[in-house]
Amino acid sequence: MTAESGLQPSIARRVASEFVATAFLLATVVGSGIMGERLAGGNTAIALLANTMATGAALVALIFTFGPISGAHMNPVVTGMEAWKRAIAWNDAAVYSVAQVAGALSGVAAANVMFGQPVFSASRHIRSGGAQMFSEFVATFGLLGVVHCCAKFKPIIVPFAVGAYITAAYWFTASTSFANPAVTLARAATDTFAGIRPADAPGFIAAQIIGAVASTFFFGWLAPIGRPRIIRDTLQ
């Protein structure tokens, strides 16, 4: 609930929040990837480090900014988990997911335009194979666990925990931790450092959904839900 009125924001405001938050997230991911690659002088590790730091920092800021309005899910599998916990209606969750995908594509377009790239272009960055798919399963499983447990036991740290987890997962997973179907779809539309070949995106998304389902059930058992709660309620 909002601190100002005690009432839940309208669905229009919540959907707009998810759209804009996800757009900024993808603008950060893609834009920092382009900037990092340009400045790294061919050193991929330095480019990835720049990409990682910008993404982690943006997640903290975006969750603090948009969390009180919509929960700042920015991720269809997070939204699905919240719907399963009855913290958000399934009908609203479907609209959230559409807004997240649209926002992600808009963020990619904005980043590409800012750096003089085509608005959209199919990525040629190959990310295939069982190791990559398993990495996405692990990354998504862990992300939803962090969201679930931190929101339940220490809500105020959710923004920091999510930012820290994604920062780490960029480096401990072979896939650099997309962990988000909307992000995966949008990154297929940029032929830059952060891109993923469109042919590889379905495998990533399937692994993310499986990881999300497994995580939802495991952490729901490990730390039972109790009273339904969404991130928005905990950032006041």
Secondary structure, DSSP 8 states (H G I E B T S, - for coil): --TTTSS---HHHHHHHHHHHHHHHHHHHHHHHHHHHHHTTT-HHHHHHHHHHHHHHHHHHHHHHHHHHH----SHHHHHHHHHTTSS-HHHHHHHHHHHHHHHHHHHHHHHHHTT--SS--------SHHHHHHHHHHHHHHHHHHHHHHHH-GGGHHHHHHHHHHHHHHHSTT-----HHHHHHHTT--STT---GGGHHHHHHHHHHHHHHHHHHHHHHS---S---GGGG--
